[in-house]
Amino acid sequence: QVQFVESGGGLVQPGGSLRLSCAASGTISGIYSMGWYRQAPGKQRELVASITSGGSTNYADSVKGRFSISRDNAKNTMYLQMNKLKPEDTAVYYCNVLAGPGMWYWGRGTQVTVSS
């Protein structure tokens, strides 16, 4: 059974950087689109960034110019480089993967805390 596992979260000071990873555990034939979502306490889960199989990207306005999404198709892995982090970026970050028609996967999430 395929699972996707996030890593790379942690505590960072404002202005700092983190790099999140989302890797497939198990055999998977192909991945269509991938994305990062986040959910802060008391708020709805929101899309942060997404990337298609062809490499087209999309970002939430709040992270444009600071975050960068990428993927390694050979490794079925996705990354989120987060720079110039702000306290309002504090949330649990989840990876979301479309691996076929109707085949959606969610990771369990990784906590990102931005605080001095």
DSSP file with accessible surface (Angstrom, degrees, kcal/mol):
  #  RESIDUE AA STRUCTURE BP1 BP2  ACC     N-H-->O    O-->H-N    N-H-->O    O-->H-N    TCO  KAPPA ALPHA  PHI   PSI    X-CA   Y-CA   Z-CA
    1    1 A Q              0   0  214      0, 0.0     2,-0.3     0, 0.0    27,-0.1   0.000 360.0 360.0 360.0 132.3    0.0    0.0    0.0
    2    2 A V        +     0   0   17     25,-0.1     2,-0.3    24,-0.1    24,-0.2  -0.561 360.0 177.1 -80.5 136.7    1.4    3.4   -1.0
    3    3 A Q  E     -A   25   0A  95     22,-1.9    22,-3.7    -2,-0.3     2,-0.5  -0.960  21.4-141.4-131.3 155.3    1.9    6.1    1.6
    4    4 A F  E     -A   24   0A   9     -2,-0.3     2,-0.5   102,-0.3   104,-0.5  -0.979  18.4-163.4-118.4 130.2    3.3    9.6    1.4
    5    5 A V  E     -A   23   0A  78     18,-2.6    18,-2.3    -2,-0.5     2,-0.3  -0.956   5.2-149.9-121.8 125.8    5.4   10.8    4.2
    6    6 A E  E     +A   22   0A  17     -2,-0.5     2,-0.3    16,-0.2    16,-0.2  -0.629  21.5 167.1 -89.4 151.9    6.4   14.4    5.0
    7    7 A S  E     +A   21   0A  63     14,-2.0    14,-2.6    -2,-0.3   103,-0.1  -0.960  40.7  66.9-152.7 165.4    9.6   15.4    6.7
    8    8 A G        +     0   0   37     -2,-0.3    11,-0.3     1,-0.3    -1,-0.0   0.362  62.4 132.4 104.7  -4.1   11.7   18.5    7.3
    9    9 A G        +     0   0   28     12,-0.1     2,-0.3     9,-0.1    -1,-0.3  -0.173  22.5 118.1 -72.7 172.7    9.4   20.5    9.6
   10   10 A G  E     -d  112   0B  30    101,-0.9   103,-2.8   100,-0.1     2,-0.5  -0.987  61.6 -46.7 162.8-166.3   10.5   22.1   12.8
   11   11 A L  E     +d  113   0B 129     -2,-0.3     2,-0.3   101,-0.2   103,-0.2  -0.864  54.1 167.5-101.2 129.0   11.0   25.3   14.8
   12   12 A V  E     -d  114   0B  21    101,-2.6   103,-2.2    -2,-0.5     3,-0.1  -0.982  33.4-113.0-141.2 150.5   12.6   28.2   13.0
   13   13 A Q    >   -     0   0  134     -2,-0.3     3,-2.4   101,-0.2    72,-0.2  -0.462  51.0 -80.8 -78.5 155.5   13.0   31.9   13.7
   14   14 A P  T 3  S+     0   0   60      0, 0.0    72,-0.2     0, 0.0    -1,-0.1  -0.293 121.1  27.8 -54.4 137.7   11.2   34.6   11.6
   15   15 A G  T 3  S+     0   0   54     70,-3.4    69,-0.6     1,-0.3    71,-0.1   0.272 100.1 117.8  90.1  -9.7   13.2   35.2    8.4
   16   16 A G    <   -     0   0   21     -3,-2.4    69,-2.3    69,-0.2     2,-0.3  -0.079  56.5-122.3 -83.5-175.0   14.6   31.6    8.5
   17   17 A S        -     0   0   61     66,-0.2     2,-0.3    67,-0.2    66,-0.2  -0.932  20.8-179.9-131.8 152.0   14.3   28.8    6.0
   18   18 A L  E     - B   0  82A  32     64,-2.1    64,-3.3    -2,-0.3     2,-0.5  -0.977  16.6-146.0-143.6 154.2   13.1   25.2    6.0
   19   19 A R  E     - B   0  81A 130    -11,-0.3     2,-0.3    -2,-0.3    62,-0.2  -0.975  15.5-160.8-124.6 117.1   12.9   22.5    3.3
   20   20 A L  E     - B   0  80A   0     60,-2.7    60,-2.2    -2,-0.5     2,-0.4  -0.706   4.3-162.3 -93.7 148.2   10.0   20.1    3.4
   21   21 A S  E     -AB   7  79A  26    -14,-2.6   -14,-2.0    -2,-0.3     2,-0.4  -0.953   9.9-165.5-127.0 150.2   10.0   16.7    1.6
   22   22 A a  E     -AB   6  78A   0     56,-2.5    56,-2.5    -2,-0.4     2,-0.4  -0.961  18.2-178.3-135.0 113.2    7.2   14.4    0.7
   23   23 A A  E     -AB   5  77A  39    -18,-2.3   -18,-2.6    -2,-0.4     2,-0.3  -0.911  25.9-120.3-119.8 144.4    8.3   10.9   -0.3
   24   24 A A  E     -A    4   0A  25     52,-1.2     2,-0.6    51,-0.5   -20,-0.2  -0.603  18.2-157.3 -80.8 135.8    6.3    7.9   -1.5
   25   25 A S  E     +A    3   0A  63    -22,-3.7   -22,-1.9    -2,-0.3     2,-0.2  -0.958  64.7  15.5-113.0 109.1    6.6    4.7    0.5
   26   26 A G  S    S-     0   0   48     -2,-0.6     2,-0.4   -24,-0.2   -24,-0.1  -0.525 103.6 -45.8 116.7 174.3    5.8    1.8   -1.6
   27   27 A T        +     0   0  137     -2,-0.2     2,-0.4   -25,-0.0   -25,-0.1  -0.643  53.3 173.9 -87.4 132.4    5.4    1.1   -5.3
   28   28 A I        -     0   0   25     -2,-0.4     3,-0.1     1,-0.1    -2,-0.1  -0.999  26.7-148.3-139.8 137.4    3.5    3.6   -7.4
   29   29 A S  S    S-     0   0  131     -2,-0.4     2,-0.3     1,-0.3    -1,-0.1   0.823  73.1 -24.0 -79.4 -28.9    3.1    3.5  -11.1
   30   30 A G        -     0   0   25     69,-0.2     2,-0.4    46,-0.0    -1,-0.3  -0.969  50.2-135.0-176.5 157.6    2.8    7.2  -11.7
   31   31 A I        -     0   0   14     -2,-0.3    68,-0.3     1,-0.2     3,-0.1  -0.991  10.3-173.1-127.4 131.1    1.9   10.6  -10.2
   32   32 A Y        -     0   0  117     66,-3.1     2,-0.3    -2,-0.4    -1,-0.2   0.829  67.0  -6.0 -83.4 -92.2   -0.1   13.2  -11.8
   33   33 A S        -     0   0   35     65,-0.4    65,-2.8    19,-0.2    -1,-0.3  -0.726  59.9-163.8-107.7 158.5   -0.1   16.4   -9.7
   34   34 A M  E     +FE  51  97B   3     17,-2.6    17,-3.0    -2,-0.3     2,-0.3  -0.969  11.5 175.2-135.9 152.8    1.3   17.0   -6.2
   35   35 A G  E     -FE  50  96B   2     61,-2.6    61,-2.7    -2,-0.3     2,-0.5  -0.989  26.4-128.7-155.9 160.4    0.7   19.8   -3.8
   36   36 A W  E     -FE  49  95B   0     13,-3.1    12,-3.1    -2,-0.3    13,-1.6  -0.958  25.8-179.3-111.5 132.7    1.4   21.2   -0.3
   37   37 A Y  E     -FE  47  94B  62     57,-3.0    57,-3.0    -2,-0.5     2,-0.3  -0.844   7.2-159.4-120.5 161.7   -1.4   22.3    2.0
   38   38 A R  E     -FE  46  93B  13      8,-2.3     8,-2.9    -2,-0.3     2,-0.4  -0.990   6.9-162.3-142.2 153.4   -1.3   23.7    5.5
   39   39 A Q  E     - E   0  92B  68     53,-2.1    53,-2.2    -2,-0.3     6,-0.2  -0.956   7.0-162.9-138.8 117.4   -3.6   24.0    8.4
   40   40 A A    >   -     0   0   23      4,-0.4     3,-2.4    -2,-0.4    51,-0.1  -0.604  45.5 -75.6 -91.9 157.9   -3.1   26.5   11.2
   41   41 A P  T 3  S+     0   0  117      0, 0.0    -1,-0.1     0, 0.0     3,-0.1  -0.269 118.7   6.4 -55.7 129.4   -5.0   26.1   14.5
   42   42 A G  T 3  S+     0   0   93      1,-0.2     2,-0.3    -3,-0.1    -3,-0.0   0.512 113.5 100.6  77.6   5.4   -8.6   27.1   14.2
   43   43 A K  S <  S-     0   0  146     -3,-2.4    -1,-0.2     1,-0.0     2,-0.1  -0.819  75.4-101.9-121.7 162.6   -8.3   27.6   10.5
   44   44 A Q        -     0   0  176     -2,-0.3    -4,-0.4     1,-0.1     2,-0.2  -0.430  45.8 -94.9 -77.4 154.4   -9.3   25.7    7.4
   45   45 A R        -     0   0   90     -6,-0.2     2,-0.3    -2,-0.1    -6,-0.2  -0.485  49.8-167.0 -67.3 137.1   -6.7   23.7    5.4
   46   46 A E  E     -F   38   0B  85     -8,-2.9    -8,-2.3    -2,-0.2     2,-0.3  -0.946  24.6-106.5-131.7 150.8   -5.5   25.8    2.5
   47   47 A L  E     +F   37   0B  55     -2,-0.3   -10,-0.3   -10,-0.2     3,-0.1  -0.573  31.1 176.6 -73.6 132.1   -3.4   25.2   -0.6
   48   48 A V  E     -     0   0B   1    -12,-3.1    12,-2.6     1,-0.4     2,-0.3   0.827  63.6 -23.6 -98.9 -49.9    0.1   26.5   -0.4
   49   49 A A  E     -FG  36  59B   0    -13,-1.6   -13,-3.1    10,-0.2    -1,-0.4  -0.984  55.3-163.1-162.1 153.7    1.6   25.3   -3.7
   50   50 A S  E     -FG  35  58B  32      8,-2.2     8,-2.0    -2,-0.3     2,-0.3  -0.966   1.2-163.4-142.4 158.9    1.0   22.7   -6.4
   51   51 A I  E     -FG  34  57B   9    -17,-3.0   -17,-2.6    -2,-0.3     6,-0.2  -0.994  12.8-141.1-146.2 134.1    3.0   21.2   -9.3
   52   52 A T    >   -     0   0   57      4,-2.3     3,-1.5    -2,-0.3   -19,-0.2  -0.352  36.4 -98.9 -87.0 174.4    1.9   19.2  -12.2
   53   53 A S  T 3  S+     0   0   71      1,-0.3    20,-0.1     2,-0.1   -20,-0.1   0.805 126.1  53.3 -63.0 -26.4    3.6   16.2  -13.8
   54   54 A G  T 3  S-     0   0   71      2,-0.1    -1,-0.3     1,-0.0   -21,-0.1   0.500 123.2-104.2 -87.6  -4.8    5.0   18.6  -16.4
   55   55 A G    <   +     0   0   40     -3,-1.5     2,-0.2     1,-0.3    -2,-0.1   0.465  67.3 148.9  98.8   3.2    6.4   21.0  -13.8
   56   56 A S        -     0   0   84      1,-0.0    -4,-2.3    -5,-0.0    -1,-0.3  -0.530  31.5-155.5 -71.3 137.4    3.8   23.8  -14.0
   57   57 A T  E     -G   51   0B  69     -2,-0.2     2,-0.3    -6,-0.2    -6,-0.2  -0.787  17.6-169.8-119.2 158.1    3.5   25.4  -10.6
   58   58 A N  E     -G   50   0B  85     -8,-2.0    -8,-2.2    -2,-0.3     2,-0.4  -0.993   9.8-168.2-144.7 138.9    0.9   27.4   -8.7
   59   59 A Y  E     -G   49   0B  44     -2,-0.3   -10,-0.2   -10,-0.2     2,-0.1  -0.963  27.1-111.6-130.4 148.3    1.3   29.3   -5.4
   60   60 A A    >>  -     0   0   24    -12,-2.6     3,-1.8    -2,-0.4     4,-1.0  -0.474  36.1-118.2 -67.3 146.4   -0.9   30.9   -2.9
   61   61 A D  G >4 S+     0   0  131      1,-0.3     3,-0.5     2,-0.2    -1,-0.1   0.848 111.3  63.4 -57.3 -33.6   -0.5   34.7   -2.9
   62   62 A S  G 34 S+     0   0   60      1,-0.2    -1,-0.3     3,-0.0   -14,-0.1   0.668 111.8  34.3 -68.8 -16.4    0.7   34.7    0.7
   63   63 A V  G X> S+     0   0    0     -3,-1.8     3,-2.3   -15,-0.2     4,-2.3   0.462  82.3 127.8-117.9  -3.1    3.8   32.6   -0.2
   64   64 A K  T << S+     0   0  120     -4,-1.0     4,-0.1    -3,-0.5    -3,-0.0  -0.299  80.8  15.7 -58.8 134.6    4.7   33.9   -3.7
   65   65 A G  T 34 S+     0   0   79      2,-0.4    -1,-0.3     1,-0.1     3,-0.1   0.298 126.1  59.3  85.6 -11.3    8.3   34.9   -3.9
   66   66 A R  T <4 S+     0   0   26     -3,-2.3    17,-2.0     1,-0.2     2,-0.3   0.681  97.9  51.8-116.1 -35.5    9.2   33.1   -0.7
   67   67 A F  E  <  -C   82   0A   9     -4,-2.3    -2,-0.4    15,-0.2     2,-0.4  -0.805  59.4-166.1-107.6 150.8    8.3   29.4   -1.2
   68   68 A S  E     -C   81   0A  60     13,-2.4    13,-3.0    -2,-0.3     2,-0.3  -0.984   5.3-156.9-139.2 125.1    9.4   27.2   -4.1
   69   69 A I  E     +C   80   0A   7     -2,-0.4     2,-0.3    11,-0.2    11,-0.2  -0.779  21.0 161.0-101.2 142.6    7.8   23.8   -5.0
   70   70 A S  E     -C   79   0A  49      9,-1.8     9,-3.0    -2,-0.3     2,-0.3  -0.950  18.2-153.3-150.4 169.0    9.7   21.2   -6.9
   71   71 A R  E     -C   78   0A  37     -2,-0.3     2,-0.6     7,-0.3     7,-0.2  -0.993  15.3-145.7-149.2 151.9    9.6   17.4   -7.6
   72   72 A D  E >>> -C   77   0A  52      5,-3.1     5,-1.8    -2,-0.3     3,-0.8  -0.936  14.9-169.6-116.0 101.4   11.8   14.5   -8.5
   73   73 A N  G >45S+     0   0   86     -2,-0.6     3,-0.6     1,-0.3    -1,-0.1   0.838  84.3  58.7 -64.2 -32.6    9.7   12.2  -10.7
   74   74 A A  G 345S+     0   0   96      1,-0.2    -1,-0.3    -3,-0.1    -2,-0.0   0.820 116.0  34.7 -66.0 -29.9   12.3    9.5  -10.6
   75   75 A K  G <45S-     0   0  136     -3,-0.8   -51,-0.5     2,-0.2    -1,-0.2   0.391 103.3-126.9-103.6   1.1   12.1    9.4   -6.8
   76   76 A N  T <<5 +     0   0   38     -4,-0.7   -52,-1.2    -3,-0.6     2,-0.4   0.917  66.1 137.3  49.8  46.8    8.3   10.2   -6.5
   77   77 A T  E   < -BC  23  72A  15     -5,-1.8    -5,-3.1   -54,-0.2     2,-0.3  -0.951  40.0-162.4-128.3 143.9    9.3   12.9   -4.2
   78   78 A M  E     -BC  22  71A   0    -56,-2.5   -56,-2.5    -2,-0.4     2,-0.3  -0.930   7.9-160.3-124.6 149.7    8.2   16.5   -3.8
   79   79 A Y  E     -BC  21  70A  36     -9,-3.0    -9,-1.8    -2,-0.3     2,-0.4  -0.903  11.7-160.7-128.4 156.1    9.9   19.4   -2.0
   80   80 A L  E     -BC  20  69A   0    -60,-2.2   -60,-2.7    -2,-0.3     2,-0.6  -0.908   9.5-161.0-136.5 107.9    8.9   22.8   -0.6
   81   81 A Q  E     -BC  19  68A  61    -13,-3.0   -13,-2.4    -2,-0.4     2,-0.6  -0.813  12.0-166.2 -87.2 120.4   11.7   25.3    0.0
   82   82 A M  E     +BC  18  67A   0    -64,-3.3   -64,-2.1    -2,-0.6     2,-0.3  -0.947  10.8 174.1-116.2 116.7   10.4   27.9    2.4
   83   83 A N        +     0   0   58    -17,-2.0   -66,-0.2    -2,-0.6   -67,-0.2  -0.786  59.3  22.6-116.5 162.9   12.4   31.1    2.8
   84   84 A K  S    S-     0   0  140    -69,-0.6    -1,-0.2    -2,-0.3   -68,-0.2   0.911  84.6-159.6  49.2  49.7   11.8   34.3    4.7
   85   85 A L        -     0   0    2    -69,-2.3   -70,-3.4    -3,-0.2   -69,-0.2  -0.272   7.6-158.4 -65.5 145.4    9.4   32.5    7.0
   86   86 A K    >   -     0   0   84    -72,-0.2     3,-2.5   -71,-0.1     4,-0.3  -0.849  31.7-109.8-120.1 156.9    6.9   34.5    9.0
   87   87 A P  G >  S+     0   0   69      0, 0.0     3,-1.9     0, 0.0    27,-0.4   0.848 117.5  63.4 -54.9 -33.6    5.0   33.6   12.2
   88   88 A E  G 3  S+     0   0  126      1,-0.3   -48,-0.0   -48,-0.0    -3,-0.0   0.556  88.8  69.4 -71.4  -6.2    1.8   33.4   10.1
   89   89 A D  G <  S+     0   0    0     -3,-2.5    -1,-0.3    25,-0.1     2,-0.2   0.533  71.0 120.4 -82.8  -7.1    3.4   30.5    8.2
   90   90 A T    <   +     0   0   37     -3,-1.9     2,-0.3    -4,-0.3    23,-0.2  -0.404  40.8 105.5 -61.3 124.9    3.1   28.4   11.4
   91   91 A A  E    S- H   0 112B   2     21,-2.0    21,-2.7    -2,-0.2     2,-0.5  -0.963  76.1 -79.2-178.7 171.6    0.9   25.4   10.6
   92   92 A V  E     -EH  39 111B  34    -53,-2.2   -53,-2.1    -2,-0.3     2,-0.5  -0.867  47.5-146.5 -90.1 127.2    0.9   21.7   10.0
   93   93 A Y  E     -EH  38 110B   0     17,-3.1    17,-2.1    -2,-0.5     2,-0.4  -0.857  15.9-170.4-101.6 131.2    2.0   21.1    6.4
   94   94 A Y  E     -E   37   0B  39    -57,-3.0   -57,-3.0    -2,-0.5     2,-0.4  -0.919  16.2-137.2-120.2 142.4    0.5   18.2    4.4
   95   95 A a  E     -E   36   0B   0     -2,-0.4    12,-2.2   -59,-0.2     2,-0.4  -0.770  17.2-163.7 -96.2 147.0    1.4   16.8    1.0
   96   96 A N  E     -EI  35 106B  10    -61,-2.7   -61,-2.6    -2,-0.4     2,-0.4  -0.999   6.7-171.3-132.6 129.8   -1.4   15.8   -1.3
   97   97 A V  E     -EI  34 105B   0      8,-2.5     8,-2.4    -2,-0.4     2,-0.7  -0.983  19.1-155.9-131.8 133.8   -0.9   13.6   -4.3
   98   98 A L  E     + I   0 104B  29    -65,-2.8   -66,-3.1    -2,-0.4   -65,-0.4  -0.946  20.0 170.3-105.0 111.0   -3.0   12.6   -7.3
   99   99 A A        -     0   0    6      4,-2.8   -69,-0.2    -2,-0.7     5,-0.1   0.293  63.1 -25.2-107.1   8.3   -1.7    9.3   -8.5
  100  100 A G  S >  S-     0   0    3      3,-0.3     3,-2.5   -71,-0.1    -1,-0.3  -0.902 102.0 -32.7 163.3 173.0   -4.4    8.4  -11.0
  101  101 A P  T 3  S-     0   0  111      0, 0.0     3,-0.1     0, 0.0    -2,-0.0  -0.320 132.0 -10.9 -54.8 115.6   -8.1    9.0  -11.7
  102  102 A G  T 3  S+     0   0   68     -2,-0.2     2,-1.2     1,-0.2    -4,-0.0   0.528 101.2 128.6  72.6   6.3   -9.7    9.5   -8.3
  103  103 A M    <   +     0   0   83     -3,-2.5    -4,-2.8     2,-0.0     2,-0.4  -0.654  31.5 167.6 -99.3  83.5   -6.6    8.2   -6.5
  104  104 A W  E     -I   98   0B 139     -2,-1.2     2,-0.4    -6,-0.2    -6,-0.2  -0.773  12.8-170.1 -98.1 140.3   -5.9   10.9   -3.9
  105  105 A Y  E     -I   97   0B  58     -8,-2.4    -8,-2.5    -2,-0.4     2,-0.4  -0.975   5.2-163.5-128.2 144.9   -3.4   10.5   -1.1
  106  106 A W  E     -I   96   0B 116     -2,-0.4  -102,-0.3   -10,-0.2   -10,-0.2  -0.972  14.6-137.2-122.3 140.9   -2.7   12.7    1.9
  107  107 A G        -     0   0    8    -12,-2.2  -102,-0.2    -2,-0.4     3,-0.1  -0.324  28.4-110.0 -81.5 176.6    0.4   12.5    4.2
  108  108 A R        -     0   0  222   -104,-0.5  -103,-0.1     1,-0.2   -14,-0.1   0.593  61.3-116.1 -86.5 -12.6    0.1   12.7    7.9
  109  109 A G        -     0   0   24    -14,-0.1     2,-0.4   -17,-0.0   -15,-0.2   0.066  15.0-121.8 100.2 154.5    1.6   16.2    8.1
  110  110 A T  E     - H   0  93B  23    -17,-2.1   -17,-3.1  -103,-0.1     2,-0.4  -0.999  27.2-120.3-135.7 135.7    4.7   17.9    9.5
  111  111 A Q  E     - H   0  92B  89     -2,-0.4  -101,-0.9   -19,-0.2     2,-0.5  -0.596  23.4-171.0 -81.4 131.8    4.6   20.8   12.0
  112  112 A V  E     -dH  10  91B   0    -21,-2.7   -21,-2.0    -2,-0.4     2,-0.5  -0.991   5.4-176.6-119.3 122.9    6.3   24.1   11.0
  113  113 A T  E     -d   11   0B  45   -103,-2.8  -101,-2.6    -2,-0.5     2,-0.6  -0.987   9.0-167.2-123.8 123.5    6.6   26.6   13.8
  114  114 A V  E     +d   12   0B   4     -2,-0.5     2,-0.3   -27,-0.4  -101,-0.2  -0.938  34.1 131.5-112.3 110.0    8.0   30.1   13.1
  115  115 A S              0   0   64   -103,-2.2    -2,-0.1    -2,-0.6   -29,-0.0  -0.990 360.0 360.0-158.5 148.1    8.7   31.9   16.4
  116  116 A S              0   0  131     -2,-0.3  -103,-0.1  -103,-0.2    -1,-0.1   0.425 360.0 360.0 -93.4 360.0   11.4   33.8   18.1
